[in-house]
Amino acid sequence: MADWGPVAVAVVLFVLLSPGLLFQFPGNSRTLEFSNLETSGRSILIHTFIFFGLFALFTVVIRVHIYTD
């Protein structure tokens, strides 16, 4: 049996937290910008920490599991 829960969580979080796709924190001209399709080094660093925190929350604390046969 393969556990696809962490893979699914990682893919969804990667898409949602890609800097500049849905939102960018911190933005280039404002603190929070939506759908600007641009990024910066600070934004990549902040989004990486948010991704790691949410991924750890979903996989370790909440224990999301999707099993296949």
C-alpha positions as CSV (number, residue, x, y, z in Angstrom):
1,M,0.0,0.0,0.0
2,A,1.3,3.4,-0.9
3,D,0.5,6.5,1.2
4,W,-0.3,9.4,-1.2
5,G,-1.5,11.8,1.5
6,P,1.8,13.7,1.8
7,V,2.2,13.9,-2.0
8,A,-1.2,15.3,-2.5
9,V,-0.8,17.8,0.3
10,A,2.6,18.9,-1.1
11,V,1.2,19.4,-4.6
12,V,-1.8,21.4,-3.5
13,L,0.3,23.6,-1.2
14,F,2.9,24.1,-3.9
15,V,0.3,25.4,-6.3
16,L,-1.5,27.5,-3.8
17,L,1.7,29.0,-2.3
18,S,3.7,29.7,-5.4
19,P,4.7,33.4,-5.0
20,G,2.9,35.7,-7.3
21,L,0.3,33.1,-8.6
22,L,-2.5,33.7,-6.1
23,F,-0.8,36.1,-3.7
24,Q,2.6,37.4,-2.9
25,F,3.7,38.2,0.7
26,P,5.6,40.6,1.0
27,G,4.8,42.3,-2.3
28,N,7.0,44.5,-4.4
29,S,5.1,47.7,-3.7
30,R,2.6,46.6,-0.9
31,T,2.7,44.2,1.9
32,L,0.3,41.8,0.2
33,E,-0.3,41.7,-3.5
34,F,-2.8,39.4,-5.4
35,S,-2.1,37.8,-8.8
36,N,0.8,39.9,-9.9
37,L,2.8,37.0,-11.4
38,E,6.0,38.5,-10.1
39,T,8.3,37.4,-7.3
40,S,11.3,38.4,-5.2
41,G,13.8,36.7,-3.0
42,R,12.1,37.8,0.2
43,S,8.8,36.5,-1.1
44,I,10.3,33.1,-2.0
45,L,11.8,32.8,1.5
46,I,8.5,33.7,3.3
47,H,6.5,31.4,1.1
48,T,9.0,28.6,1.8
49,F,8.5,28.9,5.5
50,I,4.7,29.0,5.1
51,F,4.9,25.9,2.9
52,F,7.0,24.0,5.4
53,G,4.8,25.0,8.3
54,L,1.6,24.0,6.6
55,F,3.1,20.8,5.2
56,A,4.3,19.8,8.7
57,L,0.9,20.6,10.1
58,F,-1.0,18.5,7.6
59,T,1.4,15.5,7.5
60,V,2.6,15.2,11.1
61,V,-0.1,16.8,13.3
62,I,-3.3,16.2,11.3
63,R,-1.9,13.0,9.7
64,V,-3.5,13.2,6.2
65,H,-3.4,9.7,4.6
66,I,-4.6,8.6,1.2
67,Y,-4.0,4.9,0.7
68,T,-4.1,3.0,-2.7
69,D,-4.2,-0.7,-3.3
